[in-house]
Amino acid sequence: MLKSRPFYQGIYGTTVTMQKSRPLYQGQYGRTVPMQKSRPFYQGQYGSRGLAAPRSLSWPGLAPSLPLQEDFVYHWKAITHYYIETSDDKAPVTDTNIPSHLEQMLDILVQEENERESGETGPCMEYLLHHKILETLYTLGKADCPPGMKQQVLTFYTKLLGRIRQPLLPHINVHKPVQKLIRLCGEVLAAPTENEEIQFLCIVCAKLKQDPYLVNFFLENKLKALASNESASVITEDMVKRQDTLVTDTGQSFQPEQIASAAGAEHIEKEDDLSMSLDELNVTSSPEASAVRPNQDYNLVNSLLNLTKSPDGRIAVKACEGLMLLVSLPEPAAAKCLTQSTCLCELLTDRLTTLYKALPQSVDPLDLESVEAINWGLDSYSHKEDASAFPGKRALISFLSWFDYCDQLIKEAQKTTAVAMARSVREQFFVGVMEPQLMQTSEMGILTSTALLHRIVRQVTSDVLLQEMVSFILGGHREPETLSDINRHPLRHRLIEHCDHISDEISIMTLRMFEHLLQKPNEHILYNLVLRNLEERNYTEYKPPCQDDKDVVENGQIAGAVDLEEDPLFTDLSPDNTLSNPEWLSASPPISPEHPKNDGKTEVHKIVNSFLCLVPEEAKSSYHVEGTGYDTYLRDAHRQFRDYCAICLRWEWPGSPKSLEKCNLEASFFEGHFLKILFDRMGRILDQPYDVNLQVTSVLSKLSLFPHPHIHEYLLDPYVNLASGCRSLFSVIVRVVGDLMVRIQRIPDFTPKLLLVRKRLLGLEPEGPIIDHMTLLEGVIVLEEFCKELAAIAFVKYHASVTP
């Protein structure tokens, strides 16, 4: 045998000289057949895709197939022979038979498992585990020798874990090399192996999701210090331990240095130092330095975090999916390591901050509202194809998409992990980035930041993140407010003040934000804004019962209450505006001569009529237009009240007001900063723009829908005995109506003008000449509709309370 010509041991014992430049295939009759370099596979005679030297192939009339274990060992040793025999380490792996041998090994393992009982380990799998084949493949993949070997190794690991049903990860000779291979993933963004890397990482995540306890094998509790010159020594040490696995068919043993020299020919870069800064997410360290990773013991998370920054959107989405699986694992040790020993929280908030700061300084709120609901991973956007494009839309979609991902990640996460991530979002993003924007004095800046906060409030679905957001906006105070301490939480105070801002746009946007905040399933929101100030019912005047002043309802009126029908404001009641219709009265409780005071329930028909009759007849215009009657609000009120009841069900609110005997009525009453601003705005309804009035009344109607007895009493009971100096929603409207009746007298042709304005608002009349007193006329229309809406809400709530 010539020293310069390596040999190949044929199937039938013949020694065949191999051409160094052209791989050979041993034919079935001993002929040496040169293989085409561009075709590493051989097409078998039965149409199947054959592999290099397929020893398991059974030919007619020849010896039967070898046992699976021999075949498996043959393919493995054929791979190791390559590293002994070749000196051309620059040729890509696709020009060798290594991929086909690896594929055949997988097929043999799958076949072996299918032929055995469930859970039984066959000899081929035993051989793979005992001889540390995965460890050897990791070493070769890390060296990427020949070029492309890392890709082949990643594919082999992925298919092995995906196609073998029996649990492999508990074996130390599986999870150890898997863990090492994980560290190689995500080192370089846009690498040629990115697709294989993410497939491998995702299959590992899927296996951990199936058996969460396995995650403990992937938590490293010691420092990792890797020198740049460690590759050869590591490979040599590993290979010495398994010399027995690398023996040729002739019994000749080769030295590990041969593989080490081939692998060491390629420079092996050490692991990246994963930075907590988004901009340094993929900074490779210098070869001279050693990477000390004191806080990165959860390498599976770190590799996925790197790949979320991939320029390939599909890779980034898959990495996000992998993280979603990992954060949901219930293992406490994994949750602790995830939050304390990885950069997950910091990277989530860093990217959120970066994307927020990339937004334009000013965004039209209408443009922001026009962006449809964003789901993370589905934020593909083409500026050219978008007919409603506006400057900054791409950046806005990216921000909203990433916020949605953070929200969903926290929603799916194990409780400890969820709390840590949500707190990080609050401290690093809400407080650190958004609060200065909301507290600024620039009107354009206030409008843009409030519009973005409104969008975030609408989008959040995670209870844990919602709690942190509510704490950020409102603070944690639950004791009753006083005028002197309404600014205890500066952001809350500023946002409520913005509801009455000189800029109507800012007022409307802030009111919308609060309206959507009130609809979130969090008890602290309503309690902080309203309920804590109504807890003691000190807005009422309490009269101890006595014989002379029985708590009776005379002619349907509570004793001591103002009779609205005798009030000069309500002398023009018409039958059309009352609930005299028998079908409405049938749903009301029967009129009784006695009505227990302070039970919070006045006869519903009296309450409904009170609201319907608030606006004087000459100021009404709805009955002139079809389809604008009181009954149109009943359907909406019923649906909304049902939704609010579902939200509040778990809050265990009382069914009736707190007994006045147990209330501290001596304390001075303050409705709270939020209701104060709303009542002030409501009192100016005749002098405010139409859009502002719509938003103010919308927030008040949402508050009225809550099924708490104190809210119902304070906002919807016209007959409550208010303490001196106190005001309620009904009393505010009464004052507005009194002002309206005086001002009506000064406007000629008031009723025709009012009807014309209503028709224009409904689109029934084309726009024409400007009408005098337009703001007042529009305010009157909003006031009438609001009273009808309150009447409908009162009726629906009472009907629900008496219906089983």
N, C-alpha and C positions, 0 to 999 in steps of 0.2 A: 504494500500500500504506500503510495506516495504521500510524503508528509504534508505536501501542500494541497492535496486533494482529499477533503473530508469524504467519509463514506456513509452510506445509508444501508441499514440492514433490511433486506427485503422480506417479504412475507414467508417465502419458502426457504429462507436461510442463505440465499445468494447474496454475495457482496456486490453492490452496485456502485460504481464511481459516480459522484454527483458533479454536475457542472455548476460552478460557483455562480455564474451569471444567470442561469436559468433553472428554476425549480423543476423537479422531475415528478413524474407519477409512475408508480410501479404497476405495470399492466397485469392482467389476470394470468398471463402465461409467461411471466418473467421478462417480458420485453421492457426495455427502457423507453419511455415515451416522454419527450420534452413537452412541457406545459406552456401554453401561451401566457405571457406575463400579465396581459390584460384580463385573463379569465382564471381567477384562482380556484373556481369550482369545476368539477367534471360532471358531465351529464351522464348519469348511469343508463344502463341498457333498458331499464324499465321506465325511463322518463323521470325518475326522481333525481333531485339535485345531489349528486354524490359529493364526497369530501375527500380531501387529500388522504391517500392510502387508507381507504375505508375498510378496516379489518372486520367490521361487523357485517359487511356485505356478503350475502350467501349466493354463490353462483351455482347454476344447475350442474349436477354431477360432481361437485367438489365437496370439500370438507364442510361440515355445518358451521354456523356462526359461533364465534367464541362467546364465553359467558360475559355478561354485562360488565363485571368488574374488570376483567382483562381488557375489554374494549375501552373502558373508561381510563384505566391506567395507561393504555397505549396512547390515547389522545393526549393525556397530560404530559407524558414523556416526549411525545412528538413536539410539544411546545417547548419543553426545556432543552431539547436537542438544538433548537434553533439558536439559542443563546450560546451553545458550545461551538456550533459549527460555523456560524456566520461571523464575518468580520465587517460586513457592510451594514452599519447601524444607522445609516441615513435613509435607507429605503423605507417607504411608508408601510405600516402594518397591513394595509390592504393588498400589498403585493406579496404577502406571505400567506401561509395556510393557517396562521394562528386564529383568525376569526372563525374559520370553519371548524377547527378543532374545539374551540370554546363552545360553539353552537352544538356540536355533537355531544360534548360532555353534558350540557344542559338537557338535551333530549334523552340521554341515558338516565340521568337522575330522575326526570319526570316519568320515564317508562318504568323505572325501578319502583318508584312510589306507587304507581298505578297497579303494579303487579302484586303489591304487598298489602297486608291489612293496615287499616288506618292507625297511624301513630308509630308504626314499626320502622326502624331505621335500617336501611339496606346496606350491603357491603360497600357500594359505591359512595354513599353518603358518609359512611364511617371512614372510608379512605380520605375523602375530602376534608373531614374534620380532623382526623388523626395526623395527617401529613401537612396540615396548615396551608392548604392550597390557596385559600383566600388571602392569607398573610403574604404569600409569595406574589400573588397577583397584585395586591396593593403596592408592594415594593416596585414591581415592574411598571405599574400605572403611574406611580409618583415620578419615576424616572422618565416616563413617556418614551420608553425604548422598546421596540422601534417607534418612530413618530406615529402618533395616533393610538398608542397602546392604552393611554389613559381612557380614551373614549370606549375602547373595547372592554376594559375592566369595569367601567361604570355600567355598561350595558349588561355584562355578565352578572354583576351584583344585583342589578335591578330585576332581571329576569329570574334569577335564582330565588330572590325573596318573594317575587310575585307569583311564580309558577309552582313552587313547592308548598304544599298545604301544611305539612308538619311545622311546628314552631322551631325556627332556626336561631333566632336572636338570643335565646337563653344560653346557647353554647358559647363558651369563652372564645373559641376559635372562629366564631362568627361575629359576635358583637365587638370584639376588640379590633379586628381589621375594618369592620364597618365604621366604627368610630373614627379610625384613622383616615379612612377614605372621605368621611364627612368633612374633615378639616381641609381637604384639598378642594372642596367645592366653594365656589364664589370668590376664589382668590383674585381672579382677573375678570372684570366685566367684559361682556361681548367676546368671551373666549370661544373657540370653536367647539368646546365640549359643554357649553352652557345648557344645551337641551338635554344631554345625557345627565348632567349634574342635577338638574331640577327633577328629572324623572326618578333618579335614584333617591334624592332627598324626600320626595313625595311618597315613594313606596315605603320608606322607613317610617314616615309620619303615619301612614295608613296602618302599618303593623302596630305601632304604638297605640293608635286609637282603638284597635281591636283588643289589645292586651295592655292597658295603661301601666301595669306594674313594671313592664319591661323598660319604661323610661328611666328607671333607677340605674340601669346599666350604662346610660349615656350621660350621667351626671358625674363629672370629674371634680373631685374635691382636693386637687393639688395643683400647684403652679406648673405651667408648661413653659419650659425654656428650651428653645431650639436654636442651636448654632448653625450658621450657614454652611459649615463644612462637615455636617454630621451625616450626610447622605451615604457616603461610602462605608463608614463604620457601622451605621445602622443596618445597611444591606448585608454586609459581611457577617455581622453578628447573627442576623436572622437566618441567613443561609447556612451557617455552620450548624445551627441547631437542627436543621432538617436536611442534612447531607444525604440521608438515606432515601429521600424522595427523588433525588436527581441522579439517577443511575441509568446508563444507556442499556439497550437490549443486550449488549455483549458483556454486561457486568462491569463495564468501565465506569469508575466514579470520576466526576469532574470537580474541579475546585470552585468554591464560591467566588473566588476572585475573578473568575471568568465572567460571571454575571455582574459582579461589582464593577468590573472595568467597562462593561458595555453600558450598564446603567449610569455609572459615574461619568460617562462621556457627555451626558446631558447635564447641564447645571440644574440642580434642584433648588428652587427658591424656597425659603422657609415661609411659614404661614404669615399672612398679613396681620398687621396690628390693627384690629377693628376699632376705629375711632368712634367716639360718641358724637362727633360732629358729622352732620350730613354731608358736608362738602368734602370730608376726609374719609368717606365711607369705604373707598377702595384705594387707599394710599399704600403702596408696597414699600416695605422697609428696605434699607440698604443691605447688600450681601454681607457687609462686615459686622452688622449688628446682630444681636440675638433678640428674639421676640419673647418678652416676658408677659404672660397673659394672666394677671392675677384675678381678673373679674370676668373671665370668659370660659367658665367651666361647662357651659351648655353649648357645645360647638354646633349642634344641630340647629339651634336658634340663630347663632351667629352667621352660619353659612346662608340660611334662608334670608336673614336680614340683608346680607350683601346682595343677594340675587333680586331682592325687591327693587333695587336701584338699576336693574338691567335696562338698557335702552330698548330691548325687545319686550314689548308689552305683554306678550304671551308668557314669557319667562317670569316677569314681575308678578303677574296675576297668579301663576302657579305657586310662586314663593309665598305670596300672601295667603293662599289656601293652605299651604303647609303650616304656616304660623297659626292659622285659625284652628287647625287640628291640635297643635301642641298646647295652646293656651287653654283648651277645653279639657285637658287631661286632669282627672280628679286627684292625682297623687300630690299630697302636701309638699313633699320634698322637691318635686319638679316645680311647683308653683313658687316656692321660696327661692329656688335657684334662678328661675325665670325672671323674677322681679329684682333680686338682689345681686345677681352675678352675671347679668347680661345687660346689654344696652337697649333692650327692647323699648322700655318706656321713653328713654331719651330720644331714640331714633324716631319713634312715632310722633312725639311732640316737636322734634327738630324739623321734621319734614312738614308737619302742619304749619309751623311758623314760617318756614321758607316759602311755602306755597301761598300763605296769606300775604306775606310781604311782597310777593310777585304780582299781586293784584293792583290794578290802577288806583291812583289816589282818589278818584271819584268814579262811581258807578251809578248810572241812573237806576233808581229803585224799580222802575217799570221794566228795565232790561233784566235786572236781577230776578224779578218775579217771573219773567217770561221763560227762564230756564226751567225745563221740566225736571221732575224728580230724578235725582242722580243715584245710580247704583254703582258701587265700586266694581272695578273690573270691566265695566261696560261704558267707559267714558270716551270711546272713539269719537273723534270729532273732525269734520272736514270744513274748514272755513269757506272753501269755494262752493261747497254744496249747501251751505246754510243760508237760507234766504233772510233769516232774522239775525244775522251776525252783528255783533257790536264789538268795539274795542275792548279787549280783555276777556272775551267769552271763553277762549281756550283756557286761560289761567283760572278763571272762575270754576269751570267744570273740573279742572284738575284738583283744585282746593276742595270743592264739595265732594268729589269722589273719594279723596283721601280721608276727609272727615267721616264720610259714611263708613269707610273701612274701619277706622278707629272705633266708631260707634258699634259696628257689628262685632268687632274683635272683643270689645269689652262685654258686649251682650252675651257672647258665647263662652267667655273665659270662666275658669274656676274662680270662686268668690274672692280669694286672696289676691289672685292676679288681677281680677277686674277692678278691685278697689285701688290697687297700686297704680294701674294704668290710668284710671279715671282721675285720681288725685294728681298724677303727673300732668295730664291734660289741663286740669284746672290751674295748677301752679305755674306751669311753664308757658301755657298758651293763653288761657282765659285771663289770668291775672297779669302775666308778663307781657302779653302782646295786645290783647283786645281792650283791656281796661284803660290804658292810656289813650287809645283811640276814642273810646266812648266818653272820656272825661275832658276831651279837648274843647276848645271854644270856637273853632272854625265850623261854620254851619255846614259846609260841604263835607267836611270830615265827619261831623256828627251824623249826618244823614247816611253816608256810605257805611260807616261802622254799625249804625243801628239797623240798617237794612240787612247787613250780613249777620248780625246777631239774631234778627228775626228769622232769617233763613235757617240758621243753626238750630234755633228753638223748634222750628217746625220739623226739622229733619231728625233730631235725636230720638232714638227709640230705646236705648239701654237705660234701665232703671238706675243703675249705679252712676253712669255718666250724667243722667238727668239730675240726680241728687247733687252732684258736684256743681253742675251748672246753676241749679237753683240757689245753692249756697253762695255761689259767686255773684249772682244777680241781686239776691234779696238778703243775704246774711242769714244767721241762725237765730235771731231774736224772736221770742214768742210771748214776751210780756206785753201788756197794753202800751200803746204809744202815747206820748204826750207831745205837745207842741214844741217843747224845749229840746226834745231828743230825736226829732224826726230825721236828723242827719247823722245818726250814729253809724249807719252803714253808708259811706259816701256815694258808692255807685248806685245803690237803691234810690237814695235821695235824688241824685242827678237824673236818673231815668224817669222817675215819677214827675219831676219838675219839667222834663222834656215833653210830657203829655200836655203841658200848657205853655209850650214854647212860642216865641214870637213868630217863628217860621211854621206855617201850617203843615208843610211837608214833613218836618221833623215831628210835629205833634201827631200827625196821622200815622207815621211809621212806628213811633214808640207805642202808641195805643194798639196798633196791630200786633206788635210784639207781645204786649201784656195780654191781649185777647187770646193769642195762641198759647201763651204760657199757662193761662188759667185752665186750658183744656187738657193739660198734661196730667197724667195719673200720679200726682205727688201731693200729699195732704198738706205739706208745709207751705205750698204756694198760696192757697186760699187762706190758710190760717195766718200767715205772716202779713198778707195784704189787707185782710178784712176781719176774719173771725176773732182774732185775739182782742179786738176792740169792742166786740159785741158780746163777749163771754159773760159779763156780769149784768147785761140788759139794763145798764144805767142810763140808757136813752129813754126809758119809760118813767112815768110818774106813778108811784104806787100809793093807792089809797086803801087803808085797812078796811075790811068789810064791817058794816054796822047795820043795825036794823033799819035805820032811816034811808040808807043808801044801798039798797040791795043791788047786787050785780045782775041786773035784768036787762033784757033787750026790749025796749018799748017801741012798738011799731017797727021792729026789725033793727033798732038802733041801740048800741051800747050806751048805758047811762054815763053821762059825763062827756061823751064824745060829741064832736061837732056834727050836726046834721047837715050833710052836704046839700040835701034837697032844699033846705031852707036858706042856704047861703046865696047871696045875690049873684054869685058867679054861675049858679046852676038853676036859674029860674026859667030857662028856656029848654028844659028837657023835652025831647020828642020821643014818641013811642019807638021810632026806628033805632034809637040809641040805647035802649034798655033791654034787659033780658026778660021781657015779658012773655016771650015765646014759650009755650008749654014744654017744648022739647028740651029747652035749656033748663027750665025749672025742674024738670023731672030728674035731672042729674044732680041737682042741688039738694042739700039736706032740707027737711021740712022746717018751716019757720016755727020756732018755739017761743013761748012767752019768756023763757029764761035762757040766759046764755052765760055759762060760767066765765067770769072774767079771767084774763091772763092765761087762757089755755092756748092762745095763739091762733084761734080759728074763728073768724067772723064769717057769717053766712056768705057763701061764695058769690051769690047773685048780687049782694050789696057791694062787694069788692069790685066785681067786674063792671057793674054799672058806674061805680065811682070813677074808674079809669076811663070808661067810654064817654062819660059825660063831662070830663074835665075841660075839653076844648069846646068853646061856645059854638052855637049852631052856625053863626055867620062866618066862622073861621074854618068850617069843614068843607071839604071838596070831594072826598072820596066817594060819596054816594052818587055823585054825578058821573062817575066813571065805572064801567062794569068791571067786575072781578077784583075790586079793591076793598071788599068788606072785611069785617072783623073775623069771619069764619076762615078766611084764607090763612090766617096766622095759626089756627088751631092745629093743623096737620104738622107744620114745622115745629111748633112748640111741643107737641106730643113726641115726635121723633127725637128732638134734642134733649128733652127731659129724660127720656129713656136712656139715651147715651150717657148723660151725666150721672144718672143713678147707677149705671154699670161701673163708672169710674169710681164713684164714692162708696161703693158697697163694702169694701174691706176697711173703710175708715171708722166704722162703728159709731156713727153719729147718733145722737139721741133722737127719738121720734117726736119729742115735745120740748118746748122751751124750758129752761131751767127755772125752778120755782122762785118767784120774787122774794119769798122769805129767806132764801139761801143766797140771794144776790147782794152784792155790796153796792147798794144804790147811792150811798153817800159820796162815792168817788165821782169826781167830775168826768163828764163824758167827752171823748174826742173820737170822731169817726175814723181817724187815721189819715195819714198823708194821702193814700191812694184814693179813698172815697172823697176826701176833701177836694182834690183836684177834679175828680169826675163831677161832683156836685157843682163846683164853681163853673166848670165848662157847661154843664146842663143849664145852669142859671143864665148863661149868655147865649142860649140856642137861637134866639131871634136876631143875634148880631154876628153870628159866625158863618163861615162858608159852609155850603151844603155838604161837602165831603167830610169836613171836620165833624159836623153834627151826626152824620151817618155813623162815623166811627165811635164817637162818644156813646151814642145810644146802643150801638152793637155791644160794646163792652158791658154796659149796665144791664142789658138784657141777658148776657151770658152769666153775669153774677146772680141775677134773679132766678136763674134756672137751677142753681144748686139746691139740693134737698136738705138743707140745714134749717131747723126751725127758727133760729135767730136771724138768719139772712132773709128768710121768708117774711118774718114779722117786720123787720126793719125796712125792707125794700118794697114789699107788696101788700102790707096791711095799712090801708088808709085810716083805720080807726084806732090805731095804737095811741095810747095817751103819752105823748112826747113830754119829756121833762123840760123844764124851762131852759131856753137857750139852745135846745137841740133841734136838729133838722133831719128829716128823712127824705127819701126820694120823692114821695108823694107831696110833701110840703114844699119842696123845691119847685116841682111842676106847678103847684097851685100859685106860687108867686109869679112864675113865668106867665101863666094864664092871666093873672091880674094885670100885669104889665101889657100883655097883648090887647086886652079889651080897651085899655086907654088909648093905645096906639092905633087901633083899628079906626077909631073915630076921626083920625086925622088923614086917612088915606081915602080919596074918592074912588068909587067903583072897586072897592076892595074885593068883593066876592068874585066878579068876573075876571079880575086880574089873577086871583088865586087859582081859579079853574084853568085859565090859560097856561099858567106856569106848571101846574100839575100835568097837563096834557103834553107840554113840551118835554118835561122830565121823563114821561112815559114813551115819548117818541110818537105820540098821536097827532102832534101839531108840528109843522116845520118851524125852524128857528126864524124869528122875525125881529122887529125893532126891540131894542132894550126896554124892559119894563121898569118903571120906577119901583124902588123898595124891593128889589129882587131878593136880596139877602133875607129880609124879613119874611117875604112870601114863602121862600124855600124853607125857612126855619119853621113856619107854621105847618107846612105839609109834613116835615119830619116829626114834629111834635104830635100831630094827629096820629100818624102811623105808629109812633112809639107807644102812645097810650093804648092803641088797639093791641099791640104786641104784648104789653104788660098784662092787659086783661086776659088775653089768651093763655099766657103763662100761669097766671093765678088760677084760672079755671082748670087747666090741665093738672097742676100740682094738687089742687084740692080733690079733684076727681080721683087721682091716683091714691091719695091718702085714705079715701073711704071705700076704695075698691079692693076686695081681697086679692 
